[in-house]
């Protein structure tokens, strides 16, 4: 299908680099194009591409780069579908896909694919599912939006293996034949409206995960999330459900998690806090039970799993104060979830890139917040929000200065929470840099 083709890879990063290496083995003529200047990109990746003789064009998107000699465009998920190259490709009937679609078409046909998407919780659910299956001794691989391109594991995957993959909405926007055997939708809530233009379009893209499934495949849904149920009402898959409130395939009752009528575990055994993590665990449990994993294995993983880095991540306790890094909370919904996870007094770091986020949507979640520290570009609006709710507050441009203030206002028993409800692009290349900085300051307290 892809052998001896001419392919343009639009956007480098991990997925583009991995796609290029895969296509090179298929004797393709490859062009890699990225708008960033070469000195802003990974030099190791670039050196490898040039060593292989792959054409690299950086620093611009030349108008004459697209013509009818190109067989495929492999697009980085972060590039929108209204990019000029994508529009030109549509005119010329050139397929525009992504690295996930490329890899899928090259996998052994009897590989079992578990794919997990959702507005929140997908990374935690993906990681938990992988760790449980791995602990059960199954031949399982982890890939996808979680940081490991699917193309990069092609050489490792054997017939009969299992792949657990996180799939983002941006990845789903450019898949065609991709079909998971088990598809998990954790939940739906407004997100990435700036990328897709509307919540309706975002929801439609998310449910592309089920598009190619048949009645031999399985969809796992959260019955408590109305949008998920509404958007999947016409899919062909076998539907299985989790619920915090109703008796479903995996459900929660009296502080216990059940699979059908079988007690799996008491939620107090879990290290992770919050009902959202109970839901993530229930999704992982339901997948695991489809592979006959024992309760002992499930319990052992959930007792010891400390969470995914940068997602309500427990950092440490210093002088009786607990620090949590939730830098991935780049929207209001994520911060609502974080605030709902604690009963202790909270010093909350809020703010970052200004993109009109409505902090008033946090009003029902701030009963335990005693101090708000506003940071970043929208810090003045954070101050206004805090003042309107009579919460003690301080604002700083930079996290470093805000962290110093948090030491002055925190007491033993408090939670210091970085859950900014804002993207980080006003000061950082990616939100993980913001979280790493926060963790560094906590680490320095122990010295």
C-alpha positions as CSV (number, residue, x, y, z in Angstrom):
1,X,0.0,0.0,0.0
2,X,2.8,2.4,0.9
3,X,5.7,0.8,-0.8
4,X,7.7,2.9,-3.4
5,X,5.4,5.9,-2.9
6,X,6.2,9.6,-2.8
7,X,5.2,11.0,0.6
8,X,5.2,14.4,2.2
9,X,5.4,14.4,6.0
10,X,3.9,17.7,7.2
11,X,5.3,18.5,10.7
12,X,8.3,16.7,12.3
13,X,8.0,16.0,16.0
14,X,8.0,12.4,17.3
15,X,5.2,11.2,15.0
16,X,6.7,12.7,11.8
17,X,10.1,11.3,12.6
18,X,8.8,7.9,13.3
19,X,6.7,7.9,10.1
20,X,9.7,8.9,8.1
21,X,11.8,6.0,9.4
22,X,8.9,3.6,8.7
23,X,8.4,4.9,5.1
24,X,12.2,4.8,4.5
25,X,12.1,1.0,5.1
26,X,9.3,0.8,2.4
27,X,11.6,2.4,-0.2
28,X,9.5,5.6,-0.3
29,X,10.6,9.0,-1.6
30,X,10.1,11.2,1.4
31,X,9.9,14.9,2.0
32,X,9.8,16.2,5.6
33,X,8.5,19.8,5.9
34,X,8.2,21.8,9.1
35,X,7.4,25.5,9.5
36,X,9.9,25.8,12.4
37,X,13.4,26.8,11.7
38,X,15.9,23.9,11.9
39,X,17.5,25.2,15.1
40,X,14.1,25.0,16.9
41,X,13.8,21.3,16.0
42,X,15.4,18.1,17.4
43,X,18.9,18.0,16.0
44,X,19.3,14.3,16.5
45,X,16.1,13.6,14.4
46,X,17.3,15.9,11.7
47,X,20.8,14.4,11.5
48,X,19.3,10.9,11.2
49,X,16.9,12.0,8.4
50,X,19.7,13.7,6.5
51,X,22.0,10.6,7.0
52,X,19.3,8.5,5.3
53,X,19.1,11.0,2.4
54,X,15.6,12.2,3.2
55,X,14.7,15.6,1.8
56,X,14.1,18.1,4.7
57,X,12.6,21.6,4.2
58,X,12.4,23.7,7.3
59,X,11.4,27.3,8.1
60,X,8.5,27.7,5.6
61,X,5.7,25.9,3.7
62,X,6.7,26.6,0.0
63,X,3.6,27.0,-2.2
64,X,5.0,24.8,-4.9
65,X,5.7,21.8,-2.6
66,X,2.3,20.1,-3.4
67,X,1.6,18.6,-6.8
68,X,0.0,15.5,-8.3
69,X,3.3,13.5,-8.0
70,X,2.7,13.1,-4.3
71,X,0.9,9.9,-3.2
72,X,0.2,10.7,0.4
73,X,0.5,13.4,3.0
74,X,1.3,12.3,6.6
75,X,0.1,15.2,8.7
76,X,1.2,15.9,12.3
77,X,-2.0,15.8,14.5
78,X,-1.3,19.4,15.7
79,X,-1.8,20.9,12.2
80,X,-5.4,21.8,11.4
81,X,-7.2,20.4,8.4
82,X,-7.6,23.9,7.0
83,X,-3.8,24.2,6.4
84,X,-3.1,25.2,2.8
85,X,-1.3,21.9,2.0
86,X,-4.3,19.9,3.2
87,X,-6.7,22.0,1.1
88,X,-4.5,21.7,-1.9
89,X,-4.3,17.9,-1.3
90,X,-8.1,17.7,-1.2
91,X,-8.2,19.4,-4.6
92,X,-5.7,16.9,-6.1
93,X,-7.3,13.9,-4.4
94,X,-4.2,13.2,-2.4
95,X,-5.0,11.2,0.8
96,X,-4.1,13.1,4.0
97,X,-3.6,10.7,6.9
98,X,-1.5,10.6,10.0
99,X,1.1,8.3,11.6
100,X,-1.6,6.3,13.4
101,X,-3.3,5.4,10.1
102,X,0.0,4.6,8.5
103,X,1.1,2.2,11.3
104,X,-2.4,0.6,11.5
105,X,-2.1,-0.5,7.9
106,X,1.3,-2.1,8.6
107,X,0.3,-4.2,11.7
108,X,-0.2,-7.9,11.7
109,X,-3.9,-8.5,11.1
110,X,-4.5,-10.5,14.2
111,X,-3.2,-7.9,16.7
112,X,-5.7,-6.9,19.3
113,X,-6.0,-3.1,19.4
114,X,-7.4,-1.3,22.5
115,X,-7.9,2.4,21.9
116,X,-8.8,5.0,24.5
117,X,-10.0,8.5,23.9
118,X,-12.0,11.1,25.8
119,X,-12.0,14.7,26.9
120,X,-10.5,13.8,30.3
121,X,-8.8,10.7,31.8
122,X,-7.6,9.0,28.6
123,X,-3.9,9.0,29.6
124,X,-4.5,7.7,33.1
125,X,-7.0,5.0,31.7
126,X,-4.5,4.0,29.0
127,X,-1.6,3.7,31.4
128,X,-3.7,1.7,34.0
129,X,-5.0,-0.6,31.3
130,X,-1.5,-1.3,30.0
131,X,0.0,-1.8,33.5
132,X,-2.8,-4.3,34.4
133,X,-2.4,-6.3,31.2
134,X,1.3,-6.3,31.5
135,X,1.2,-7.4,35.2
136,X,-1.1,-10.3,34.0
137,X,1.7,-11.5,31.8
138,X,0.0,-10.7,28.5
139,X,2.0,-9.7,25.4
140,X,1.1,-6.0,25.5
141,X,2.5,-2.8,24.0
142,X,1.8,0.8,24.9
143,X,1.6,3.5,22.1
144,X,-0.2,6.4,20.7
145,X,-0.8,9.9,22.0
146,X,0.8,8.9,25.3
147,X,4.2,9.7,23.8
148,X,5.2,6.6,21.8
149,X,4.2,6.8,18.1
150,X,2.5,3.6,16.9
151,X,5.1,3.4,14.0
152,X,7.9,3.2,16.5
153,X,6.7,-0.2,17.9
154,X,6.0,-1.9,14.5
155,X,9.2,-3.9,14.7
156,X,8.3,-5.2,18.2
157,X,4.7,-6.2,17.6
158,X,4.2,-9.9,16.8
159,X,1.2,-11.8,15.7
160,X,-1.4,-12.2,18.5
161,X,0.0,-9.3,20.6
162,X,-2.1,-6.6,22.2
163,X,-1.7,-2.8,21.7
164,X,-3.1,-0.3,24.2
165,X,-3.2,3.1,22.6
166,X,-4.3,6.5,23.6
167,X,-5.9,8.3,20.6
168,X,-6.4,12.1,20.6
169,X,-9.1,14.0,18.8
170,X,-6.4,15.5,16.5
171,X,-5.3,12.0,15.6
172,X,-8.8,10.8,15.0
173,X,-9.4,13.8,12.6
174,X,-7.1,12.1,10.0
175,X,-7.7,8.3,10.3
176,X,-9.6,6.3,7.6
177,X,-9.5,2.6,8.1
178,X,-8.2,2.5,11.7
179,X,-10.4,0.1,13.7
180,X,-9.8,-0.9,17.3
181,X,-11.1,-4.2,18.6
182,X,-12.0,-2.5,21.9
183,X,-12.7,1.3,21.9
184,X,-13.0,3.2,25.1
185,X,-14.6,6.7,25.4
186,X,-14.0,8.0,28.9
187,X,-16.2,11.0,28.6
188,X,-17.1,14.1,26.5
189,X,-17.0,17.7,27.5
190,X,-16.2,20.9,25.6
191,X,-12.5,21.0,24.6
192,X,-10.3,22.0,21.6
193,X,-13.0,24.3,20.3
194,X,-10.3,26.6,19.0
195,X,-9.0,23.7,16.9
196,X,-12.3,22.3,15.6
197,X,-14.4,25.4,15.6
198,X,-17.3,24.0,17.6
199,X,-18.2,21.5,20.3
200,X,-20.4,19.6,17.9
201,X,-17.5,19.1,15.4
202,X,-15.2,18.0,18.3
203,X,-17.8,15.4,19.4
204,X,-18.1,14.1,15.9
205,X,-14.4,13.7,15.5
206,X,-14.1,11.9,18.9
207,X,-16.7,9.3,17.9
208,X,-14.7,8.4,14.7
209,X,-13.0,5.9,17.1
210,X,-16.1,3.7,16.5
211,X,-16.7,4.4,12.8
212,X,-15.2,1.2,11.5
213,X,-16.2,-1.1,14.3
214,X,-18.6,-3.9,13.7
215,X,-20.8,-5.9,16.0
216,X,-17.8,-8.1,16.7
217,X,-16.0,-5.2,18.3
218,X,-16.6,-3.6,21.7
219,X,-17.3,-0.1,22.8
220,X,-16.9,0.8,26.4
221,X,-18.8,3.9,27.5
222,X,-19.5,6.0,30.6
223,X,-23.3,5.9,31.0
224,X,-23.1,8.8,33.5
225,X,-21.8,11.1,30.7
226,X,-24.9,12.1,28.6
227,X,-22.9,13.4,25.6
228,X,-21.0,10.2,25.3
229,X,-24.2,8.1,25.2
230,X,-26.0,10.5,22.8
231,X,-23.1,10.6,20.3
232,X,-22.7,6.8,20.3
233,X,-26.3,5.8,20.0
234,X,-26.0,4.7,16.4
235,X,-22.6,2.9,16.5
236,X,-22.5,-0.8,15.5
237,X,-20.3,-2.0,18.3
238,X,-21.3,-4.2,21.2
239,X,-21.7,-1.6,24.0
240,X,-20.5,-2.2,27.6
241,X,-20.9,0.4,30.3
242,X,-19.3,1.8,33.5
243,X,-21.1,3.9,36.0
244,X,-20.7,5.6,39.4
245,X,-24.5,5.8,39.9
246,X,-26.1,2.8,38.1
247,X,-25.7,-1.0,38.1
248,X,-23.8,-1.6,34.8
249,X,-21.1,-3.9,33.6
250,X,-18.6,-2.3,36.0
251,X,-20.2,-0.1,38.7
252,X,-19.6,1.6,42.0
253,X,-21.6,1.0,45.2
254,X,-20.9,1.6,48.8
255,X,-17.3,2.5,48.2
256,X,-16.7,-0.7,46.2
257,X,-16.1,-1.4,42.5
258,X,-18.0,-4.4,41.0
259,X,-17.7,-6.3,37.8
260,X,-21.2,-7.4,37.2
261,X,-22.0,-8.8,40.7
262,X,-18.5,-9.7,41.5
263,X,-16.6,-7.5,44.0
264,X,-13.4,-6.4,42.5
265,X,-12.0,-4.0,45.1
266,X,-12.7,-1.3,47.7
267,X,-11.8,2.1,46.3
268,X,-9.9,3.0,49.4
269,X,-7.2,0.6,48.2
270,X,-6.5,2.9,45.3
271,X,-3.7,5.5,45.8
272,X,-5.3,7.9,43.3
273,X,-7.8,10.4,44.6
274,X,-11.1,11.5,43.2
275,X,-14.2,10.0,41.6
276,X,-12.8,10.7,38.2
277,X,-10.0,8.3,38.9
278,X,-12.5,5.7,40.1
279,X,-14.1,6.0,36.6
280,X,-10.7,5.7,35.0
281,X,-10.0,2.6,37.0
282,X,-13.4,1.1,36.1
283,X,-12.7,1.5,32.4
284,X,-9.3,-0.2,32.9
285,X,-11.0,-3.0,34.9
286,X,-13.7,-3.6,32.3
287,X,-11.0,-3.9,29.6
288,X,-9.0,-6.2,31.8
289,X,-11.9,-8.5,32.5
290,X,-12.3,-9.0,28.8
291,X,-8.9,-10.7,29.0
292,X,-9.8,-12.7,32.1
293,X,-7.4,-10.8,34.4
294,X,-7.7,-11.7,38.1
295,X,-8.8,-9.3,40.8
296,X,-5.5,-9.9,42.6
297,X,-3.6,-8.5,39.6
298,X,-6.0,-5.5,39.3
299,X,-5.8,-4.7,43.0
300,X,-2.0,-4.8,43.1
301,X,-1.7,-2.4,40.2
302,X,-4.3,0.1,41.5
303,X,-2.8,0.0,45.0
304,X,0.6,1.0,43.7
305,X,-0.2,3.3,40.7
306,X,0.8,6.8,41.6
307,X,-0.7,8.5,38.6
308,X,0.5,9.9,35.3
309,X,3.1,12.6,35.3
310,X,1.6,16.1,35.1
311,X,-2.0,14.9,35.6
312,X,-3.0,15.5,39.2
313,X,0.4,14.0,40.0
314,X,1.4,13.7,43.7
315,X,4.8,15.3,43.9
316,X,5.8,15.1,47.6
317,X,5.0,16.3,51.1
318,X,7.3,18.8,52.7
319,X,6.7,20.2,56.2
320,X,3.3,18.8,56.3
321,X,2.2,20.4,53.0
322,X,1.3,18.1,50.0
323,X,2.1,19.3,46.5
324,X,0.2,18.2,43.4
325,X,1.2,18.9,39.8
326,X,-1.8,19.1,37.5
327,X,-0.2,21.2,34.7
328,X,-2.1,19.2,32.1
329,X,-5.2,21.0,33.4
330,X,-5.3,23.4,30.5
331,X,-9.1,23.9,30.6
332,X,-11.7,24.6,33.2
333,X,-13.1,21.1,33.3
334,X,-9.8,19.6,34.3
335,X,-9.4,22.1,37.1
336,X,-13.0,21.3,38.3
337,X,-12.0,17.7,38.5
338,X,-8.8,18.5,40.4
339,X,-10.6,20.7,42.9
340,X,-13.2,18.0,43.5
341,X,-10.5,15.6,44.5
342,X,-9.5,17.3,47.8
343,X,-11.2,18.1,51.1
344,X,-8.2,19.8,52.6
345,X,-7.5,23.6,52.3
346,X,-6.0,24.4,48.9
347,X,-3.5,27.0,47.6
348,X,-4.4,27.0,43.9
349,X,-2.1,28.2,41.1
350,X,-4.4,29.4,38.3
351,X,-3.7,31.1,35.0
352,X,-1.5,31.1,31.9
353,X,-2.3,31.8,28.3
354,X,-5.1,34.2,27.7
355,X,-7.8,32.6,25.6
356,X,-11.0,33.8,27.2
357,X,-11.5,30.9,29.6
358,X,-14.3,31.6,32.0
359,X,-13.0,31.2,35.5
360,X,-16.5,31.7,36.9
361,X,-17.2,28.1,35.9
362,X,-15.1,27.2,38.9
363,X,-17.4,28.8,41.3
364,X,-19.0,25.6,42.5
365,X,-15.7,23.9,43.1
366,X,-13.7,26.4,45.2
367,X,-15.2,25.9,48.7
368,X,-11.8,24.5,49.9
369,X,-9.6,27.0,48.2
370,X,-8.1,29.4,50.7
371,X,-5.6,31.2,48.5
372,X,-5.4,31.7,44.7
373,X,-2.1,32.6,43.1
374,X,-2.6,34.0,39.6
375,X,0.2,33.5,37.1
376,X,0.8,34.1,33.4
377,X,-0.8,36.2,30.8
378,X,-4.3,36.2,32.2
379,X,-3.3,36.8,35.9
380,X,-5.3,40.0,36.2
381,X,-8.5,38.1,35.3
382,X,-7.6,35.5,37.9
383,X,-7.3,38.3,40.5
384,X,-10.7,39.6,39.5
385,X,-12.2,36.1,39.8
386,X,-10.7,35.6,43.2
387,X,-11.8,39.0,44.5
388,X,-15.3,38.3,43.3
389,X,-15.3,35.2,45.4
390,X,-13.6,36.9,48.4
391,X,-10.6,34.6,48.2
392,X,-7.2,35.8,49.3
393,X,-5.1,36.1,46.2
394,X,-1.7,37.2,44.8
395,X,-0.6,37.6,41.1
396,X,2.8,37.1,39.5
397,X,3.9,36.9,36.0
398,X,6.1,33.9,36.6
399,X,5.6,30.6,38.5
400,X,8.8,31.0,40.4
401,X,7.6,34.1,42.2
402,X,4.2,32.6,42.8
403,X,5.8,29.5,44.3
404,X,7.7,31.6,46.8
405,X,4.5,33.2,47.9
406,X,2.9,29.8,48.3
407,X,5.5,29.0,51.0
408,X,4.4,32.0,53.0
409,X,0.7,31.3,52.9
410,X,0.6,27.5,53.3
411,X,0.3,25.6,56.6
412,X,0.6,22.0,57.7
413,X,-2.3,20.0,56.2
414,X,-2.7,22.2,53.1
415,X,-2.6,21.2,49.5
416,X,-0.6,23.3,47.1
417,X,-2.1,22.6,43.7
418,X,-0.9,23.6,40.2
419,X,-4.1,23.2,38.2
420,X,-4.1,26.4,36.1
421,X,-7.2,25.9,33.8
422,X,-5.0,27.5,31.1
423,X,-2.6,26.6,28.4
424,X,1.1,27.3,29.0
425,X,2.1,28.8,25.6
426,X,2.4,32.3,26.9
427,X,5.7,31.3,28.6
428,X,6.4,27.6,27.8
429,X,6.8,25.5,24.7
430,X,4.5,22.9,26.3
431,X,2.7,22.5,29.6
432,X,5.0,19.7,30.7
433,X,7.8,22.3,31.1
434,X,5.5,24.2,33.5
435,X,4.9,21.1,35.5
436,X,8.6,20.2,35.6
437,X,9.4,23.6,36.9
438,X,6.9,23.3,39.7
439,X,8.3,19.9,40.6
440,X,11.8,21.3,40.7
441,X,10.8,23.9,43.2
442,X,9.2,21.3,45.4
443,X,12.4,19.2,45.2
444,X,14.5,22.2,46.2
445,X,12.5,22.5,49.4
446,X,13.8,19.2,50.6
447,X,17.5,20.2,50.3
